[in-house]
Amino acid sequence: TQVASLCLQKSHYAQEKITGLPGFESIFSGPFFKEFVIRCPEDPTILNKRLLERGILGGLPLAQYYPESSHLQNAMLLCVTEQRSREEIDALIDALKG
């Protein structure tokens, strides 16, 4: 129960903070547990390269798996589990700002 609660809290915290950044938006409005999809202001592959330079593993770019869906262009799937600290999530947010 505690692990599930931590996953839920941390993933929702991350999603809220990311969608508060200019150019980032949530694509789906339904409930989620620890995985969520974000539309980015640029190609997630390029964004992931910049994140990796800071030691952060980014999200899964979805356009390559759904090329027919314009809805998922510049979208990435992120997962936040109980393993991530608030400091790590905040580092992701800071890296996405830049």
N, CA, C and O atoms as CSV, one atom per row, in Angstrom:
chain,resi,resn,atom,element,x,y,z
A,1,THR,N,N,0.822,-1.188,0.000
A,1,THR,CA,C,0.000,0.000,0.000
A,1,THR,C,C,0.868,1.255,0.000
A,1,THR,O,O,0.581,2.223,-0.704
A,2,GLN,N,N,1.935,1.224,0.801
A,2,GLN,CA,C,2.807,2.397,0.893
A,2,GLN,C,C,3.519,2.663,-0.433
A,2,GLN,O,O,3.620,3.814,-0.858
A,3,VAL,N,N,4.010,1.621,-1.085
A,3,VAL,CA,C,4.697,1.780,-2.365
A,3,VAL,C,C,3.733,2.339,-3.406
A,3,VAL,O,O,4.091,3.251,-4.151
A,4,ALA,N,N,2.537,1.813,-3.465
A,4,ALA,CA,C,1.543,2.296,-4.427
A,4,ALA,C,C,1.203,3.758,-4.174
A,4,ALA,O,O,1.072,4.545,-5.111
A,5,SER,N,N,1.064,4.110,-2.917
A,5,SER,CA,C,0.761,5.500,-2.571
A,5,SER,C,C,1.886,6.441,-2.988
A,5,SER,O,O,1.629,7.530,-3.501
A,6,LEU,N,N,3.135,6.022,-2.768
A,6,LEU,CA,C,4.279,6.841,-3.169
A,6,LEU,C,C,4.326,7.006,-4.688
A,6,LEU,O,O,4.583,8.105,-5.181
A,7,CYS,N,N,4.084,5.932,-5.430
A,7,CYS,CA,C,4.056,6.010,-6.901
A,7,CYS,C,C,3.013,7.026,-7.355
A,7,CYS,O,O,3.292,7.889,-8.187
A,8,LEU,N,N,1.844,6.915,-6.814
A,8,LEU,CA,C,0.742,7.794,-7.200
A,8,LEU,C,C,1.071,9.256,-6.887
A,8,LEU,O,O,0.897,10.131,-7.735
A,9,GLN,N,N,1.541,9.512,-5.680
A,9,GLN,CA,C,1.852,10.882,-5.273
A,9,GLN,C,C,2.969,11.493,-6.122
A,9,GLN,O,O,2.854,12.628,-6.585
A,10,LYS,N,N,4.039,10.740,-6.319
A,10,LYS,CA,C,5.196,11.267,-7.044
A,10,LYS,C,C,4.907,11.465,-8.520
A,10,LYS,O,O,5.349,12.453,-9.107
A,11,SER,N,N,4.178,10.551,-9.127
A,11,SER,CA,C,3.862,10.712,-10.553
A,11,SER,C,C,2.926,11.890,-10.776
A,11,SER,O,O,3.074,12.617,-11.758
A,12,HIS,N,N,1.981,12.085,-9.897
A,12,HIS,CA,C,1.067,13.219,-10.038
A,12,HIS,C,C,1.780,14.544,-9.765
A,12,HIS,O,O,1.484,15.556,-10.400
A,13,TYR,N,N,2.703,14.534,-8.834
A,13,TYR,CA,C,3.513,15.730,-8.572
A,13,TYR,C,C,4.311,16.090,-9.829
A,13,TYR,O,O,4.326,17.247,-10.248
A,14,ALA,N,N,4.973,15.096,-10.426
A,14,ALA,CA,C,5.774,15.342,-11.627
A,14,ALA,C,C,4.906,15.838,-12.774
A,14,ALA,O,O,5.267,16.799,-13.453
A,15,GLN,N,N,3.782,15.203,-12.994
A,15,GLN,CA,C,2.894,15.599,-14.097
A,15,GLN,C,C,2.392,17.030,-13.902
A,15,GLN,O,O,2.336,17.803,-14.858
A,16,GLU,N,N,2.034,17.377,-12.690
A,16,GLU,CA,C,1.554,18.737,-12.400
A,16,GLU,C,C,2.644,19.776,-12.658
A,16,GLU,O,O,2.387,20.818,-13.261
A,17,LYS,N,N,3.847,19.487,-12.204
A,17,LYS,CA,C,4.959,20.429,-12.382
A,17,LYS,C,C,5.353,20.552,-13.861
A,17,LYS,O,O,5.618,21.655,-14.339
A,18,ILE,N,N,5.393,19.444,-14.574
A,18,ILE,CA,C,5.777,19.481,-15.990
A,18,ILE,C,C,4.741,20.238,-16.807
A,18,ILE,O,O,5.099,21.059,-17.651
A,19,THR,N,N,3.475,19.973,-16.570
A,19,THR,CA,C,2.440,20.665,-17.350
A,19,THR,C,C,2.322,22.136,-16.966
A,19,THR,O,O,1.663,22.908,-17.662
A,20,GLY,N,N,2.946,22.521,-15.880
A,20,GLY,CA,C,3.003,23.933,-15.506
A,20,GLY,C,C,4.079,24.700,-16.250
A,20,GLY,O,O,4.129,25.928,-16.183
A,21,LEU,N,N,4.939,23.983,-16.960
A,21,LEU,CA,C,5.993,24.625,-17.746
A,21,LEU,C,C,5.448,25.075,-19.097
A,21,LEU,O,O,4.589,24.397,-19.661
A,22,PRO,N,N,5.917,26.187,-19.627
A,22,PRO,CA,C,5.455,26.652,-20.943
A,22,PRO,C,C,5.742,25.613,-22.033
A,22,PRO,O,O,6.852,25.090,-22.135
A,23,GLY,N,N,4.726,25.329,-22.838
A,23,GLY,CA,C,4.877,24.431,-23.973
A,23,GLY,C,C,4.643,22.964,-23.673
A,23,GLY,O,O,4.566,22.158,-24.601
A,24,PHE,N,N,4.529,22.595,-22.417
A,24,PHE,CA,C,4.274,21.201,-22.048
A,24,PHE,C,C,2.805,21.059,-21.672
A,24,PHE,O,O,2.249,21.893,-20.957
A,25,GLU,N,N,2.189,19.995,-22.163
A,25,GLU,CA,C,0.781,19.777,-21.821
A,25,GLU,C,C,0.475,18.299,-21.726
A,25,GLU,O,O,1.108,17.466,-22.375
A,26,SER,N,N,-0.499,18.000,-20.911
A,26,SER,CA,C,-0.965,16.634,-20.764
A,26,SER,C,C,-1.884,16.323,-21.950
A,26,SER,O,O,-2.726,17.141,-22.319
A,27,ILE,N,N,-1.718,15.157,-22.533
A,27,ILE,CA,C,-2.536,14.786,-23.694
A,27,ILE,C,C,-3.834,14.121,-23.262
A,27,ILE,O,O,-4.886,14.359,-23.854
A,28,PHE,N,N,-3.759,13.296,-22.240
A,28,PHE,CA,C,-4.932,12.552,-21.780
A,28,PHE,C,C,-5.393,13.079,-20.430
A,28,PHE,O,O,-4.576,13.450,-19.587
A,29,SER,N,N,-6.697,13.111,-20.233
A,29,SER,CA,C,-7.242,13.667,-18.993
A,29,SER,C,C,-7.692,12.592,-18.009
A,29,SER,O,O,-8.122,12.917,-16.902
A,30,GLY,N,N,-7.604,11.333,-18.385
A,30,GLY,CA,C,-8.052,10.259,-17.506
A,30,GLY,C,C,-7.107,10.019,-16.343
A,30,GLY,O,O,-5.991,10.539,-16.320
A,31,PRO,N,N,-7.556,9.234,-15.383
A,31,PRO,CA,C,-6.703,8.929,-14.235
A,31,PRO,C,C,-5.488,8.105,-14.655
A,31,PRO,O,O,-5.534,7.376,-15.646
A,32,PHE,N,N,-4.411,8.227,-13.898
A,32,PHE,CA,C,-3.214,7.435,-14.143
A,32,PHE,C,C,-2.564,7.074,-12.826
A,32,PHE,O,O,-2.816,7.694,-11.792
A,33,PHE,N,N,-1.724,6.057,-12.887
A,33,PHE,CA,C,-1.053,5.568,-11.683
A,33,PHE,C,C,0.380,6.094,-11.630
A,33,PHE,O,O,0.688,6.952,-10.803
A,34,LYS,N,N,1.257,5.595,-12.496
A,34,LYS,CA,C,2.642,6.066,-12.472
A,34,LYS,C,C,3.173,6.433,-13.850
A,34,LYS,O,O,4.300,6.915,-13.961
A,35,GLU,N,N,2.402,6.220,-14.887
A,35,GLU,CA,C,2.812,6.575,-16.245
A,35,GLU,C,C,1.842,7.593,-16.820
A,35,GLU,O,O,0.630,7.489,-16.636
A,36,PHE,N,N,2.394,8.580,-17.520
A,36,PHE,CA,C,1.556,9.609,-18.121
A,36,PHE,C,C,2.230,10.121,-19.393
A,36,PHE,O,O,3.443,10.002,-19.567
A,37,VAL,N,N,1.409,10.692,-20.277
A,37,VAL,CA,C,1.899,11.178,-21.570
A,37,VAL,C,C,1.872,12.697,-21.567
A,37,VAL,O,O,0.893,13.325,-21.163
A,38,ILE,N,N,2.981,13.269,-22.029
A,38,ILE,CA,C,3.138,14.721,-22.100
A,38,ILE,C,C,3.474,15.113,-23.536
A,38,ILE,O,O,4.297,14.465,-24.182
A,39,ARG,N,N,2.837,16.175,-24.036
A,39,ARG,CA,C,3.251,16.766,-25.306
A,39,ARG,C,C,4.299,17.819,-24.991
A,39,ARG,O,O,4.119,18.662,-24.112
A,40,CYS,N,N,5.396,17.747,-25.730
A,40,CYS,CA,C,6.540,18.626,-25.497
A,40,CYS,C,C,6.585,19.740,-26.539
A,40,CYS,O,O,6.021,19.593,-27.624
A,41,PRO,N,N,7.243,20.839,-26.227
A,41,PRO,CA,C,7.346,21.930,-27.198
A,41,PRO,C,C,8.343,21.637,-28.323
A,41,PRO,O,O,8.461,22.418,-29.267
A,42,GLU,N,N,9.054,20.520,-28.225
A,42,GLU,CA,C,10.009,20.128,-29.260
A,42,GLU,C,C,10.057,18.604,-29.330
A,42,GLU,O,O,9.424,17.916,-28.530
A,43,ASP,N,N,10.803,18.095,-30.281
A,43,ASP,CA,C,10.954,16.657,-30.471
A,43,ASP,C,C,11.505,16.023,-29.187
A,43,ASP,O,O,12.573,16.417,-28.720
A,44,PRO,N,N,10.791,15.047,-28.612
A,44,PRO,CA,C,11.265,14.420,-27.379
A,44,PRO,C,C,12.626,13.732,-27.512
A,44,PRO,O,O,13.346,13.600,-26.523
A,45,THR,N,N,12.984,13.296,-28.709
A,45,THR,CA,C,14.289,12.665,-28.902
A,45,THR,C,C,15.402,13.663,-28.636
A,45,THR,O,O,16.391,13.330,-27.984
A,46,ILE,N,N,15.252,14.866,-29.128
A,46,ILE,CA,C,16.239,15.924,-28.881
A,46,ILE,C,C,16.234,16.311,-27.402
A,46,ILE,O,O,17.287,16.492,-26.790
A,47,LEU,N,N,15.058,16.432,-26.853
A,47,LEU,CA,C,14.917,16.768,-25.431
A,47,LEU,C,C,15.587,15.698,-24.564
A,47,LEU,O,O,16.269,16.026,-23.593
A,48,ASN,N,N,15.396,14.428,-24.908
A,48,ASN,CA,C,15.999,13.342,-24.141
A,48,ASN,C,C,17.520,13.385,-24.188
A,48,ASN,O,O,18.174,13.039,-23.204
A,49,LYS,N,N,18.094,13.801,-25.309
A,49,LYS,CA,C,19.547,13.910,-25.405
A,49,LYS,C,C,20.073,14.956,-24.430
A,49,LYS,O,O,21.093,14.749,-23.772
A,50,ARG,N,N,19.370,16.081,-24.344
A,50,ARG,CA,C,19.774,17.121,-23.390
A,50,ARG,C,C,19.615,16.651,-21.944
A,50,ARG,O,O,20.454,16.942,-21.092
A,51,LEU,N,N,18.526,15.918,-21.677
A,51,LEU,CA,C,18.324,15.393,-20.328
A,51,LEU,C,C,19.425,14.407,-19.960
A,51,LEU,O,O,19.937,14.430,-18.841
A,52,LEU,N,N,19.789,13.544,-20.902
A,52,LEU,CA,C,20.814,12.542,-20.638
A,52,LEU,C,C,22.165,13.189,-20.331
A,52,LEU,O,O,22.945,12.660,-19.538
A,53,GLU,N,N,22.437,14.322,-20.955
A,53,GLU,CA,C,23.667,15.063,-20.647
A,53,GLU,C,C,23.713,15.491,-19.188
A,53,GLU,O,O,24.789,15.717,-18.635
A,54,ARG,N,N,22.555,15.601,-18.570
A,54,ARG,CA,C,22.466,15.974,-17.153
A,54,ARG,C,C,22.270,14.747,-16.262
A,54,ARG,O,O,22.037,14.869,-15.060
A,55,GLY,N,N,22.368,13.566,-16.868
A,55,GLY,CA,C,22.222,12.337,-16.096
A,55,GLY,C,C,20.790,11.942,-15.813
A,55,GLY,O,O,20.522,11.177,-14.887
A,56,ILE,N,N,19.865,12.460,-16.610
A,56,ILE,CA,C,18.441,12.179,-16.405
A,56,ILE,C,C,17.915,11.359,-17.575
A,56,ILE,O,O,18.092,11.730,-18.735
A,57,LEU,N,N,17.276,10.257,-17.266
A,57,LEU,CA,C,16.648,9.428,-18.278
A,57,LEU,C,C,15.263,9.998,-18.562
A,57,LEU,O,O,14.415,10.054,-17.671
A,58,GLY,N,N,15.040,10.414,-19.786
A,58,GLY,CA,C,13.775,11.050,-20.153
A,58,GLY,C,C,12.681,10.039,-20.440
A,58,GLY,O,O,12.704,8.909,-19.953
A,59,GLY,N,N,11.726,10.475,-21.240
A,59,GLY,CA,C,10.573,9.636,-21.544
A,59,GLY,C,C,10.703,8.922,-22.874
A,59,GLY,O,O,11.649,9.147,-23.628
A,60,LEU,N,N,9.744,8.063,-23.148
A,60,LEU,CA,C,9.691,7.298,-24.387
A,60,LEU,C,C,8.966,8.121,-25.448
A,60,LEU,O,O,7.777,8.400,-25.292
A,61,PRO,N,N,9.652,8.517,-26.524
A,61,PRO,CA,C,8.964,9.236,-27.610
A,61,PRO,C,C,7.929,8.314,-28.262
A,61,PRO,O,O,8.254,7.187,-28.639
A,62,LEU,N,N,6.714,8.776,-28.394
A,62,LEU,CA,C,5.626,7.918,-28.870
A,62,LEU,C,C,5.373,7.994,-30.372
A,62,LEU,O,O,4.767,7.079,-30.929
A,63,ALA,N,N,5.809,9.041,-31.037
A,63,ALA,CA,C,5.508,9.217,-32.461
A,63,ALA,C,C,6.021,8.051,-33.302
A,63,ALA,O,O,5.383,7.672,-34.284
A,64,GLN,N,N,7.156,7.484,-32.930
A,64,GLN,CA,C,7.716,6.381,-33.705
A,64,GLN,C,C,6.840,5.135,-33.644
A,64,GLN,O,O,6.884,4.311,-34.557
A,65,TYR,N,N,6.053,4.983,-32.597
A,65,TYR,CA,C,5.170,3.830,-32.459
A,65,TYR,C,C,3.773,4.087,-33.012
A,65,TYR,O,O,3.023,3.149,-33.282
A,66,TYR,N,N,3.428,5.355,-33.177
A,66,TYR,CA,C,2.115,5.746,-33.684
A,66,TYR,C,C,2.276,6.819,-34.764
A,66,TYR,O,O,1.767,7.929,-34.606
A,67,PRO,N,N,2.975,6.507,-35.855
A,67,PRO,CA,C,3.250,7.523,-36.879
A,67,PRO,C,C,1.990,8.084,-37.538
A,67,PRO,O,O,2.001,9.202,-38.053
A,68,GLU,N,N,0.917,7.316,-37.522
A,68,GLU,CA,C,-0.326,7.771,-38.142
A,68,GLU,C,C,-1.097,8.757,-37.260
A,68,GLU,O,O,-2.059,9.374,-37.718
A,69,SER,N,N,-0.690,8.905,-36.022
A,69,SER,CA,C,-1.416,9.751,-35.083
A,69,SER,C,C,-0.727,11.101,-34.901
A,69,SER,O,O,0.317,11.191,-34.254
A,70,SER,N,N,-1.309,12.134,-35.467
A,70,SER,CA,C,-0.760,13.476,-35.267
A,70,SER,C,C,-0.923,13.908,-33.811
A,70,SER,O,O,-0.224,14.803,-33.336
A,71,HIS,N,N,-1.844,13.270,-33.118
A,71,HIS,CA,C,-2.119,13.563,-31.710
A,71,HIS,C,C,-0.908,13.264,-30.821
A,71,HIS,O,O,-0.736,13.872,-29.765
A,72,LEU,N,N,-0.074,12.323,-31.262
A,72,LEU,CA,C,1.065,11.911,-30.436
A,72,LEU,C,C,2.408,12.434,-30.937
A,72,LEU,O,O,3.460,11.999,-30.468
A,73,GLN,N,N,2.373,13.357,-31.879
A,73,GLN,CA,C,3.616,13.990,-32.312
A,73,GLN,C,C,4.164,14.822,-31.159
A,73,GLN,O,O,3.409,15.500,-30.463
A,74,ASN,N,N,5.453,14.770,-30.960
A,74,ASN,CA,C,6.129,15.467,-29.852
A,74,ASN,C,C,5.616,15.035,-28.479
A,74,ASN,O,O,5.682,15.795,-27.512
A,75,ALA,N,N,5.107,13.808,-28.407
A,75,ALA,CA,C,4.621,13.284,-27.129
A,75,ALA,C,C,5.601,12.259,-26.581
A,75,ALA,O,O,6.246,11.525,-27.331
A,76,MET,N,N,5.699,12.226,-25.261
A,76,MET,CA,C,6.512,11.199,-24.633
A,76,MET,C,C,5.803,10.636,-23.414
A,76,MET,O,O,5.051,11.320,-22.720
A,77,LEU,N,N,6.074,9.364,-23.187
A,77,LEU,CA,C,5.531,8.645,-22.047
A,77,LEU,C,C,6.555,8.705,-20.924
A,77,LEU,O,O,7.704,8.301,-21.101
A,78,LEU,N,N,6.143,9.201,-19.791
A,78,LEU,CA,C,7.007,9.281,-18.612
A,78,LEU,C,C,6.482,8.345,-17.533
A,78,LEU,O,O,5.281,8.096,-17.433
A,79,CYS,N,N,7.388,7.844,-16.744
A,79,CYS,CA,C,7.036,6.962,-15.631
A,79,CYS,C,C,7.779,7.437,-14.391
A,79,CYS,O,O,8.993,7.638,-14.423
A,80,VAL,N,N,7.056,7.612,-13.317
A,80,VAL,CA,C,7.656,8.010,-12.043
A,80,VAL,C,C,7.213,6.996,-10.995
A,80,VAL,O,O,6.018,6.791,-10.782
A,81,THR,N,N,8.179,6.367,-10.350
A,81,THR,CA,C,7.864,5.364,-9.335
A,81,THR,C,C,8.306,5.838,-7.958
A,81,THR,O,O,8.810,6.949,-7.791
A,82,GLU,N,N,8.105,4.972,-6.984
A,82,GLU,CA,C,8.509,5.274,-5.611
A,82,GLU,C,C,10.018,5.416,-5.476
A,82,GLU,O,O,10.506,5.951,-4.480
A,83,GLN,N,N,10.760,4.939,-6.475
A,83,GLN,CA,C,12.219,4.985,-6.441
A,83,GLN,C,C,12.768,6.405,-6.615
A,83,GLN,O,O,13.900,6.671,-6.213
A,84,ARG,N,N,12.015,7.296,-7.187
A,84,ARG,CA,C,12.465,8.670,-7.453
A,84,ARG,C,C,12.228,9.544,-6.231
A,84,ARG,O,O,11.178,9.480,-5.592
A,85,SER,N,N,13.220,10.355,-5.925
A,85,SER,CA,C,13.079,11.306,-4.817
A,85,SER,C,C,12.494,12.614,-5.352
A,85,SER,O,O,12.478,12.858,-6.559
A,86,ARG,N,N,12.027,13.427,-4.451
A,86,ARG,CA,C,11.512,14.739,-4.853
A,86,ARG,C,C,12.616,15.564,-5.499
A,86,ARG,O,O,12.368,16.308,-6.447
A,87,GLU,N,N,13.827,15.431,-4.989
A,87,GLU,CA,C,14.962,16.158,-5.559
A,87,GLU,C,C,15.216,15.732,-7.005
A,87,GLU,O,O,15.516,16.570,-7.854
A,88,GLU,N,N,15.097,14.443,-7.286
A,88,GLU,CA,C,15.284,13.954,-8.656
A,88,GLU,C,C,14.178,14.459,-9.576
A,88,GLU,O,O,14.439,14.838,-10.717
A,89,ILE,N,N,12.964,14.463,-9.086
A,89,ILE,CA,C,11.843,14.971,-9.886
A,89,ILE,C,C,12.026,16.466,-10.139
A,89,ILE,O,O,11.792,16.942,-11.250
A,90,ASP,N,N,12.441,17.204,-9.115
A,90,ASP,CA,C,12.678,18.636,-9.288
A,90,ASP,C,C,13.838,18.905,-10.258
A,90,ASP,O,O,13.821,19.893,-10.991
A,91,ALA,N,N,14.836,18.027,-10.258
A,91,ALA,CA,C,15.955,18.164,-11.216
A,91,ALA,C,C,15.441,17.969,-12.636
A,91,ALA,O,O,15.883,18.660,-13.554
A,92,LEU,N,N,14.516,17.039,-12.827
A,92,LEU,CA,C,13.893,16.855,-14.145
A,92,LEU,C,C,13.153,18.115,-14.557
A,92,LEU,O,O,13.281,18.569,-15.694
A,93,ILE,N,N,12.394,18.672,-13.657
A,93,ILE,CA,C,11.626,19.893,-13.952
A,93,ILE,C,C,12.582,21.033,-14.335
A,93,ILE,O,O,12.347,21.740,-15.315
A,94,ASP,N,N,13.643,21.203,-13.570
A,94,ASP,CA,C,14.622,22.252,-13.864
A,94,ASP,C,C,15.271,22.035,-15.232
A,94,ASP,O,O,15.491,22.986,-15.982
A,95,ALA,N,N,15.573,20.783,-15.544
A,95,ALA,CA,C,16.200,20.477,-16.842
A,95,ALA,C,C,15.230,20.748,-17.992
A,95,ALA,O,O,15.647,21.189,-19.063
A,96,LEU,N,N,13.955,20.489,-17.779
A,96,LEU,CA,C,12.962,20.749,-18.822
A,96,LEU,C,C,12.734,22.248,-19.032
A,96,LEU,O,O,12.331,22.670,-20.116
A,97,LYS,N,N,12.991,23.042,-18.006
A,97,LYS,CA,C,12.836,24.500,-18.132
A,97,LYS,C,C,13.842,25.089,-19.106
A,97,LYS,O,O,13.544,26.053,-19.811
A,98,GLY,N,N,15.048,24.501,-19.144
A,98,GLY,CA,C,16.143,25.092,-19.894
A,98,GLY,C,C,16.151,24.823,-21.359
A,98,GLY,O,O,17.044,25.288,-22.067
